């Protein structure tokens, strides 16, 4: 696959996706959102890929937000379309992938950049990362799910503090608040994420997909997450991976999962 704003590398069953617009601090324009959608879709349907790492190119930014130059003259109708299409194509899409996505936050993650990281299943930040939702400083609010996901991750009070003040927080605060799972030195960020991805890779892919679905169900008000869990749990028993996992345990050997 050819991309203008991304690079995609395959490393032993792990897809490394890097947003590559360094001259714009990897800001998400429409073309980049579309390419991310296409790349994530391709990775998710590739059975050899068991985990995805998402990062930004260069040392300065993960993603410094949605590309402000693209929407500065939008009206209410266009803004509604921008938000809806972006959420469908990238943010909700990422959160609902079957393959776990780890955001490796290597610098500024602002606005749409933090929203992208929050759509990932797991976040790790380098110590130089700065995170924020500064949209109110532009006269708008987060439109790619930030008002919802930030409150889910750090609680309502901290979310509104970040959103209303438009201030960035440091990586250490993000870790303390549960916005990121770990903080590393910049040079250790990708190795740390690769090591985590390899641990995920050793487990049953269909079970991981079922776990993502069941955990996500908790955040959809009209869905009963416990019911989703019952059905996802039961479906695991119909997979070859369940037979392999339980047999391997009883035979005292390492399981070899095929994702079937
Ligand atoms: N949209 C469009 N372009 C952006 C951008 C964004 N969200 N963030 C950065 N850029 C561009 C800048 O316009 C600049 O382009 P130029 O060289 O053609 O002028 C380039 O990226 C480098 O950014 P610059 O502002 O010069 O870097 P800096 O180190 O001085 O500041 C930031 C870094 C992240 C603090 C600053 O770029 C910023 O505040 N960005 C916007 C963050 C934001 O509000 N995001 C939410 C959008 S909804």
Boltz pocket constraint, residues with backbone or C-beta under 6 A from the ligand:
constraints:
  - pocket:
      binder: B
      contacts: [[A, 22], [A, 23], [A, 24], [A, 25], [A, 27], [A, 64], [A, 65], [A, 66], [A, 67], [A, 68], [A, 69], [A, 108], [A, 110], [A, 111], [A, 112], [A, 134], [A, 135], [A, 138]]
      max_distance: 6.0
